[in-house]
Amino acid sequence: MLYYLLYYLFHNRIAGFNVFRYITFRTAFAALTALVISFILGPWLIEKMRRIKFGQYIREEGPKSHQQKAGTPTMGGILINIAILIPTILWADILNPYVWIVLFVTFAYAAIGFIDDYRKLAKKRNLGLTARQKFGMQFGVALIAGIAIATLPSIHNNYSTVLTFPFIKPELFKLNLGWFYIPFIMVVLVGASNAVNLTDGLDGLAIGSTLIVAVTYTILTYAAGNFRVADYLRIAWVPQAGELAVFCGAMVGASLGFLWFNAHPAEIFMGDVGSLALGGAIGCLAVMIKQEILLVLVGGLFVAEALSVIIQVASFKITGRRVFKMSPLHHHFELSGWKETKVVVRFWIIAIMFALLSLATLKLR
């Protein structure tokens, strides 16, 4: 809204207001706005959750050191989502369809996470939605998003079912999924959402990793929406997608703001209302800027966490043995003797390495 108010109403009268037409400027302001909102609302939300006794249940089979976290306020993802929504509405072009699709996915997944969290708190157990219920709703939201991307008139002209791959020039190898592209979108969104959810097990781990991914996608979305940059880097040019950088900026600010309260020892946990929403948003961004395969590198840490669970379950069912001391992967290193803060910081470093590698692929094509 402020984009139209400050630019269209005043740029002809006041020369300085011309800066509001630049995506980079509005992205920076979106990040700052999200950070301020987090700092203002964070203490209030933490106190509110304490008063209504919305505290985290800690499963007994996990690391024993985590038992002292029982009762820590949860559902902090509400703060993250508010800190993303308001700056995006204020600073992004609200007529841009890409912005509304990513907001829809984010808040639809947040709603699923909210229901899951609320059921856990109501039952005082670590049991919320069943796997069938959760996956059913997630795939339903992903299907709506996929159909919207494929059929909305303002997006359809830019719609492509072709996948490109890192390190490979588009003219050398491309994969056209055709009608299978919408199911592929569904898998990407649901996979990304649950990968972030699985990573959310240590103070600051998921939100710090999300921060790194959000910064990376701020760069990627801007590049995809800028014809000259996209042409120079030989990546897909997606008209109008550059406005997603403002959303990414809001995600950066919201992540930084939440990390302030979620750093060890955490004052509040994000819960599924946060992790499912953030993962869904990341997957949606990857799809809309045509960097679906690159998501595996950008979110490499999330992928590793999800794979550790898949490998652990498959190994136990097939051989009766466990590959890791405990999954997801961060718990394996905790049980191996690493302190929680060491695991978190080292995993952040790994996430940064994945982010840098993914950005490096933009020129290695």
C-alpha positions as CSV (number, residue, x, y, z in Angstrom):
1,M,0.0,0.0,0.0
2,L,2.8,2.4,0.8
3,Y,4.3,1.7,-2.6
4,Y,1.3,3.3,-4.3
5,L,0.7,6.0,-1.6
6,L,4.3,7.2,-1.5
7,Y,5.4,6.7,-5.1
8,Y,2.3,7.3,-7.3
9,L,1.0,10.2,-5.2
10,F,4.2,12.0,-4.5
11,H,7.0,11.1,-6.9
12,N,6.0,13.9,-9.3
13,R,5.8,16.4,-6.5
14,I,8.8,15.4,-4.3
15,A,11.9,14.2,-6.1
16,G,13.1,12.0,-3.3
17,F,9.9,9.8,-3.4
18,N,11.1,8.4,-6.7
19,V,13.2,5.8,-4.8
20,F,10.0,3.9,-3.8
21,R,9.7,2.5,-7.3
22,Y,13.0,0.5,-6.8
23,I,12.5,-3.0,-5.6
24,T,15.9,-3.0,-3.8
25,F,14.8,0.0,-1.7
26,R,11.4,-1.4,-0.8
27,T,13.0,-4.8,0.0
28,A,15.3,-3.1,2.5
29,F,12.4,-1.3,4.1
30,A,10.4,-4.5,4.2
31,A,13.2,-6.2,6.2
32,L,13.5,-3.3,8.6
33,T,9.7,-3.1,9.1
34,A,9.5,-6.8,9.8
35,L,12.4,-6.5,12.3
36,V,10.7,-3.6,14.2
37,I,7.4,-5.5,14.3
38,S,9.1,-8.5,15.7
39,F,10.8,-6.5,18.5
40,I,7.5,-4.8,19.4
41,L,5.2,-7.8,19.3
42,G,7.7,-10.4,20.5
43,P,7.7,-9.7,24.3
44,W,3.9,-9.3,24.3
45,L,3.3,-12.7,22.5
46,I,5.8,-14.5,24.8
47,E,4.0,-13.2,27.9
48,K,0.6,-14.0,26.3
49,M,1.6,-17.6,25.7
50,R,2.9,-17.9,29.2
51,R,-0.3,-16.6,30.7
52,I,-2.5,-19.0,28.7
53,K,0.0,-21.8,29.4
54,F,0.7,-22.6,25.7
55,G,4.0,-24.4,26.6
56,Q,5.9,-26.9,24.5
57,Y,5.6,-30.6,25.2
58,I,9.0,-32.4,25.0
59,R,9.0,-36.0,23.9
60,E,10.7,-38.3,26.4
61,E,12.7,-40.3,23.8
62,G,14.7,-37.2,22.8
63,P,17.9,-35.9,24.3
64,K,17.5,-35.6,28.1
65,S,18.9,-32.1,28.1
66,H,15.7,-31.0,26.2
67,Q,13.5,-31.9,29.1
68,Q,14.3,-28.6,30.8
69,K,12.7,-26.8,27.9
70,A,9.3,-28.2,28.7
71,G,6.8,-25.4,29.2
72,T,8.6,-22.9,27.0
73,P,6.0,-20.9,25.1
74,T,5.4,-22.1,21.6
75,M,3.4,-21.1,18.5
76,G,5.9,-18.2,18.0
77,G,5.4,-18.7,14.3
78,I,2.4,-16.4,14.7
79,L,4.9,-13.6,15.2
80,I,6.9,-14.7,12.2
81,N,3.8,-14.7,10.0
82,I,2.6,-11.3,11.1
83,A,6.1,-9.8,10.6
84,I,6.1,-11.2,7.0
85,L,2.5,-10.2,6.1
86,I,2.4,-6.5,7.2
87,P,5.7,-5.4,5.5
88,T,4.8,-7.3,2.3
89,I,1.4,-5.6,2.2
90,L,3.0,-2.2,2.9
91,W,6.0,-2.3,0.6
92,A,5.2,-4.8,-2.2
93,D,3.1,-4.1,-5.3
94,I,-0.2,-5.5,-4.0
95,L,-1.5,-6.0,-7.6
96,N,1.3,-8.5,-8.4
97,P,-0.2,-12.0,-8.6
98,Y,3.1,-13.7,-7.5
99,V,3.0,-11.9,-4.2
100,W,-0.5,-13.1,-3.4
101,I,0.2,-16.7,-4.3
102,V,3.2,-16.9,-2.0
103,L,1.2,-15.2,0.7
104,F,-1.6,-17.7,0.2
105,V,0.8,-20.7,0.5
106,T,2.5,-19.2,3.5
107,F,-0.7,-18.5,5.5
108,A,-2.5,-21.7,4.4
109,Y,0.4,-23.7,5.7
110,A,0.5,-21.6,8.8
111,A,-3.2,-22.4,9.4
112,I,-2.4,-26.1,9.1
113,G,0.5,-25.7,11.5
114,F,-1.8,-23.7,13.9
115,I,-4.3,-26.5,14.0
116,D,-1.6,-29.1,14.6
117,D,0.0,-27.0,17.4
118,Y,-3.3,-26.3,19.1
119,R,-4.3,-29.9,19.2
120,K,-0.9,-30.8,20.7
121,L,-1.4,-28.2,23.4
122,A,-5.0,-29.1,24.0
123,K,-4.0,-32.8,24.5
124,K,-0.8,-32.0,26.5
125,R,0.9,-34.5,24.2
126,N,3.2,-34.4,21.2
127,L,0.3,-35.6,19.0
128,G,-1.5,-33.2,16.8
129,L,-2.9,-33.9,13.3
130,T,-2.4,-37.4,11.9
131,A,0.1,-37.8,9.1
132,R,-2.8,-38.4,6.7
133,Q,-4.6,-35.2,7.8
134,K,-1.5,-33.1,7.6
135,F,-0.3,-34.3,4.3
136,G,-3.8,-34.2,2.8
137,M,-4.2,-30.5,3.7
138,Q,-0.7,-29.7,2.6
139,F,-1.1,-31.3,-0.8
140,G,-4.5,-29.6,-1.2
141,V,-3.0,-26.2,-0.7
142,A,-0.1,-27.1,-3.0
143,L,-2.6,-28.2,-5.7
144,I,-4.5,-24.8,-5.5
145,A,-1.2,-23.0,-5.8
146,G,-0.1,-25.1,-8.7
147,I,-3.3,-24.5,-10.6
148,A,-3.1,-20.8,-9.9
149,I,0.4,-20.6,-11.3
150,A,-0.6,-22.5,-14.4
151,T,-3.9,-20.8,-15.1
152,L,-4.0,-17.2,-13.8
153,P,-4.0,-15.0,-17.0
154,S,-1.4,-12.6,-15.5
155,I,1.0,-15.5,-14.9
156,H,0.1,-17.9,-17.6
157,N,2.1,-16.2,-20.3
158,N,5.2,-16.7,-18.3
159,Y,4.3,-20.3,-17.2
160,S,6.8,-23.0,-18.2
161,T,6.9,-26.7,-17.4
162,V,10.6,-26.9,-18.3
163,L,13.1,-27.6,-15.5
164,T,16.7,-26.3,-15.7
165,F,19.6,-27.8,-13.8
166,P,22.5,-26.2,-11.9
167,F,25.9,-26.4,-13.6
168,I,24.3,-27.2,-17.0
169,K,23.6,-24.7,-19.8
170,P,19.8,-24.6,-20.6
171,E,20.5,-25.2,-24.3
172,L,22.4,-28.5,-23.4
173,F,19.8,-30.1,-21.2
174,K,16.3,-29.2,-20.2
175,L,13.5,-31.4,-18.9
176,N,9.9,-30.7,-19.9
177,L,7.4,-32.2,-17.4
178,G,4.3,-31.2,-19.3
179,W,1.2,-32.2,-17.4
180,F,3.3,-33.6,-14.6
181,Y,4.5,-30.2,-13.6
182,I,1.6,-29.4,-11.3
183,P,2.1,-32.6,-9.3
184,F,5.8,-31.7,-9.2
185,I,4.9,-28.3,-7.7
186,M,2.9,-30.1,-5.1
187,V,5.9,-32.4,-4.1
188,V,8.2,-29.4,-4.0
189,L,5.9,-27.4,-1.7
190,V,5.0,-30.2,0.7
191,G,8.6,-31.5,0.7
192,A,10.1,-28.0,1.5
193,S,7.5,-27.4,4.2
194,N,8.1,-30.6,6.0
195,A,11.9,-30.4,5.7
196,V,11.9,-27.1,7.6
197,N,9.5,-28.6,10.1
198,L,12.0,-31.5,10.7
199,T,14.9,-29.0,11.2
200,D,13.0,-27.2,13.9
201,G,14.4,-29.1,16.9
202,L,17.1,-26.9,18.5
203,D,17.1,-23.3,19.7
204,G,17.7,-21.0,16.7
205,L,18.5,-23.8,14.2
206,A,15.5,-23.6,11.9
207,I,15.0,-19.9,12.0
208,G,18.7,-19.2,11.5
209,S,18.9,-21.6,8.5
210,T,15.7,-20.0,7.2
211,L,17.3,-16.6,7.4
212,I,20.2,-17.8,5.3
213,V,17.9,-19.2,2.7
214,A,15.7,-16.1,2.7
215,V,18.8,-13.9,2.0
216,T,19.7,-16.2,-0.9
217,Y,16.2,-16.1,-2.4
218,T,16.2,-12.3,-2.1
219,I,19.0,-12.3,-4.5
220,L,17.5,-15.0,-6.8
221,T,14.1,-13.4,-7.0
222,Y,15.5,-10.1,-7.9
223,A,17.7,-11.7,-10.6
224,A,14.8,-13.7,-12.0
225,G,12.7,-10.6,-12.3
226,N,15.3,-8.4,-13.9
227,F,15.7,-9.1,-17.6
228,R,19.3,-7.8,-17.9
229,V,20.5,-9.7,-14.9
230,A,18.7,-12.9,-15.9
231,D,20.0,-12.7,-19.4
232,Y,23.6,-12.1,-18.1
233,L,23.4,-15.1,-15.7
234,R,21.5,-17.2,-18.3
235,I,18.7,-18.0,-15.9
236,A,15.0,-18.0,-16.5
237,W,13.6,-14.5,-16.8
238,V,10.2,-14.3,-15.0
239,P,8.5,-11.0,-15.6
240,Q,6.9,-9.5,-12.4
241,A,8.7,-12.1,-10.2
242,G,11.2,-9.5,-9.0
243,E,8.5,-8.2,-6.6
244,L,9.0,-11.4,-4.6
245,A,12.2,-9.9,-3.4
246,V,10.1,-7.6,-1.2
247,F,8.5,-10.7,0.3
248,C,11.9,-12.3,0.8
249,G,13.1,-9.1,2.5
250,A,10.2,-9.3,4.9
251,M,11.1,-12.9,5.6
252,V,14.7,-11.9,6.3
253,G,13.6,-9.3,8.8
254,A,11.0,-11.6,10.4
255,S,13.7,-14.3,10.8
256,L,16.2,-12.0,12.4
257,G,13.5,-10.6,14.7
258,F,12.4,-14.1,15.8
259,L,16.0,-15.3,16.2
260,W,16.4,-12.6,18.8
261,F,13.9,-14.4,21.0
262,N,14.6,-18.0,19.8
263,A,18.4,-17.9,20.3
264,H,19.6,-20.3,23.0
265,P,18.1,-20.4,25.6
266,A,14.9,-19.9,23.6
267,E,12.2,-17.7,25.1
268,I,9.7,-19.1,22.6
269,F,9.5,-21.8,19.9
270,M,8.1,-21.3,16.4
271,G,6.0,-24.4,16.4
272,D,4.4,-25.9,13.3
273,V,2.6,-22.6,12.6
274,G,6.0,-21.2,11.8
275,S,8.0,-24.0,10.3
276,L,5.3,-25.3,7.9
277,A,4.6,-21.8,6.7
278,L,8.3,-20.9,6.2
279,G,9.0,-24.2,4.3
280,G,5.9,-23.7,2.1
281,A,7.0,-20.2,1.3
282,I,10.5,-21.3,0.4
283,G,9.2,-24.0,-1.9
284,C,6.7,-21.6,-3.5
285,L,9.5,-19.1,-4.2
286,A,11.6,-21.7,-5.9
287,V,8.8,-22.8,-8.2
288,M,7.7,-19.3,-9.2
289,I,11.2,-18.2,-10.2
290,K,11.9,-21.4,-12.0
291,Q,14.7,-22.6,-9.7
292,E,13.0,-25.7,-8.4
293,I,16.1,-28.0,-8.8
294,L,18.4,-25.4,-7.3
295,L,16.2,-25.5,-4.1
296,V,18.0,-28.8,-3.3
297,L,21.2,-26.7,-2.9
298,V,19.8,-23.5,-1.5
299,G,18.1,-25.5,1.2
300,G,20.7,-28.2,1.4
301,L,20.6,-28.3,5.2
302,F,16.9,-28.9,5.2
303,V,17.3,-31.6,2.6
304,A,19.9,-33.3,4.7
305,E,17.7,-33.2,7.8
306,A,14.8,-34.7,5.9
307,L,16.9,-37.4,4.3
308,S,18.3,-38.4,7.7
309,V,14.7,-39.2,8.8
310,I,13.9,-41.1,5.6
311,I,17.1,-43.1,5.8
312,Q,16.6,-43.9,9.5
313,V,13.0,-45.1,9.0
314,A,13.9,-47.1,5.9
315,S,16.9,-48.7,7.5
316,F,15.0,-49.7,10.7
317,K,12.1,-51.2,8.7
318,I,14.3,-53.1,6.3
319,T,17.2,-54.2,8.5
320,G,16.0,-53.5,12.0
321,R,19.0,-51.3,12.6
322,R,19.4,-47.5,12.9
323,V,21.9,-45.6,10.8
324,F,21.9,-42.6,13.2
325,K,21.8,-42.5,17.0
326,M,18.6,-40.4,16.5
327,S,17.0,-38.5,13.7
328,P,16.7,-35.8,12.5
329,L,20.4,-35.3,12.0
330,H,20.9,-32.6,14.6
331,H,19.9,-35.0,17.4
332,H,22.5,-37.5,16.2
333,F,25.3,-35.0,16.8
334,E,23.8,-34.0,20.1
335,L,23.8,-37.6,21.3
336,S,27.4,-37.8,19.9
337,G,28.5,-35.3,22.5
338,W,28.1,-31.9,20.7
339,K,26.6,-29.2,22.8
340,E,23.4,-27.7,21.4
341,T,24.9,-24.4,20.6
342,K,27.8,-26.0,18.7
343,V,25.4,-28.1,16.6
344,V,23.4,-25.0,15.7
345,V,26.3,-22.8,14.8
346,R,28.0,-25.5,12.7
347,F,24.8,-26.3,10.9
348,W,24.4,-22.5,10.2
349,I,27.9,-22.6,8.7
350,I,26.9,-25.6,6.5
351,A,23.7,-23.7,5.5
352,I,25.9,-20.7,4.4
353,M,28.1,-23.0,2.4
354,F,25.1,-24.4,0.6
355,A,23.8,-20.9,-0.1
356,L,27.1,-19.8,-1.5
357,L,27.4,-22.9,-3.7
358,S,23.9,-22.3,-5.0
359,L,24.7,-18.7,-5.9
360,A,27.9,-19.8,-7.6
361,T,25.9,-22.0,-10.0
362,L,24.4,-18.9,-11.5
363,K,27.6,-18.2,-13.4
364,L,28.7,-21.8,-13.8
365,R,26.3,-22.6,-16.6
